[in-house]
Amino acid sequence: MQIPFLDLKRMDEEHKAALKSKFSEMLDKGIFSGGDEVNFLESQISTYLKSSFSIACANGTDALELALRALEIGAGDEVIIPAMTWVSTAEVVVMVGATPVFWDTDADGLLASDWEKAITSKTKAVIPVHIYGKMVDMESLMEMARKYNLFVIEDGAQSFGSFQNVKSAGTFGDVGCLSFYPTKNFGALGEAGMCLTNSAELNKRIRLLLNHGQLVRDEHELVGRNSRIDSIQAGFLNVFFEKFDLFQTRRKIFANMYLEGLTGIDGLQFPTSILKEDHTAHLLVIQTVRRDDLKLFLREKGIGTAIHYPHILPDLMPFRSDGKFSNARMLSKEGLSLPLNPWIKEVEIEYIVKAIRDFFT
Ligand SMILES: Cc1ncc(COP(=O)(O)O)c(C=O)c1O
């Protein structure tokens, strides 16, 4: 059996047909930037996530950078971020001229709750990352941020549709940033992203920044750039959104199959909260000290896996920074992502579970 970690060619034929039909509909309309599809995407996401404003943009990295710029974070400012996340979270802080201050994660990879110790007189913001789809405890984080008067930018690139006490990921902080990269649990057929905010002022600033500083053509109010979403991607996302709940249900069913198949193995840790509503099951990351051997063993059996992420950011050349970061480092050495997507087959999960059990016995 050959089971790729993720192969987007495997989408259901029905879903592919709906995407093709959206493409031809949009080709006939001839509107490729802005327009109804973008407006519709923003309004249905605002309703679903209960965000006052949803601002589509070119990708998730831009969403984070736009958020920092809208909050006027720049040279001389420090921004606290977890030591283990996708590189974008740190990159954007450097891109706006500020300094990323890394803090360790907890055992699940979320910013450790004692991040208060990283605060200095220069700290302007904190970026909690809802890594793998699991949400940081946002009520506690917001309480701490308010105490120190810090901005909060949620990196919700992996957590579209996670809710904590009926409030969605991305709607607790000043700005929430989403990625619709094709491999995400809500992905386009190309690059796309979004900022969420409940502030009318930030909504306006982000919209200005992503469109050359103009709300009305040729009336430039500030220096901006082009980070507009492609209308075609908004159209594809609108098609995907109709299936979003179904695809999430499938993810949870498959995650539960793994959970039932893999519990009780000595030396293997399973992400227990993956079935809860504050986890999107975007990634299913197991942990074992024998991670590298297990990865090779599974590869020999035709099973693709991935590592999110093999390095912690403060160890990487552009972000070099001292510190122990024990939990983050452990996760980067022991975490292994198993195939989990709406198109995997039950027999494939059974095969993967058996292979993992065989490895450990
Ligand atoms: C945690 C995290 N932050 C930011 C991003 C950036 O999103 P994008 O790839 O759309 O720029 C990603 C996506 O890869 C991500 O996983």
The ligand as an SDF file (V2000), in Angstrom:
LIG
                    3D

 16 16  0  0  0  0  0  0  0  0999 V2000
    1.4850   28.6540   12.0350 C   0  0  0  0  0  0  0  0  0  0  0  0
    1.5230   29.2940   10.6710 C   0  0  0  0  0  0  0  0  0  0  0  0
    1.6740   30.6240   10.5820 N   0  0  0  0  0  0  0  0  0  0  0  0
    1.6810   31.2470    9.4000 C   0  0  0  0  0  0  0  0  0  0  0  0
    1.5460   30.5540    8.2170 C   0  0  0  0  0  0  0  0  0  0  0  0
    1.6600   31.3030    6.9410 C   0  0  0  0  0  0  0  0  0  0  0  0
    0.6220   31.0960    6.0330 O   0  0  0  0  0  0  0  0  0  0  0  0
    0.8850   31.1710    4.4750 P   0  0  0  0  0  0  0  0  0  0  0  0
    1.6120   29.9200    4.0700 O   0  0  0  0  0  0  0  0  0  0  0  0
   -0.4990   31.2450    3.9030 O   0  0  0  0  0  0  0  0  0  0  0  0
    1.6790   32.3840    4.1940 O   0  0  0  0  0  0  0  0  0  0  0  0
    1.3640   29.1600    8.2570 C   0  0  0  0  0  0  0  0  0  0  0  0
    1.1550   28.3920    7.0340 C   0  0  0  0  0  0  0  0  0  0  0  0
    1.9710   27.7120    6.5160 O   0  0  0  0  0  0  0  0  0  0  0  0
    1.3690   28.5060    9.5130 C   0  0  0  0  0  0  0  0  0  0  0  0
    1.2160   27.1890    9.6100 O   0  0  0  0  0  0  0  0  0  0  0  0
  1  2  1  0
  2  3  1  0
  2 15  2  0
  3  4  2  0
  4  5  1  0
  5  6  1  0
  5 12  2  0
  6  7  1  0
  7  8  1  0
  8  9  2  0
  8 10  1  0
  8 11  1  0
 12 13  1  0
 12 15  1  0
 13 14  2  0
 15 16  1  0
M  END
$$$$
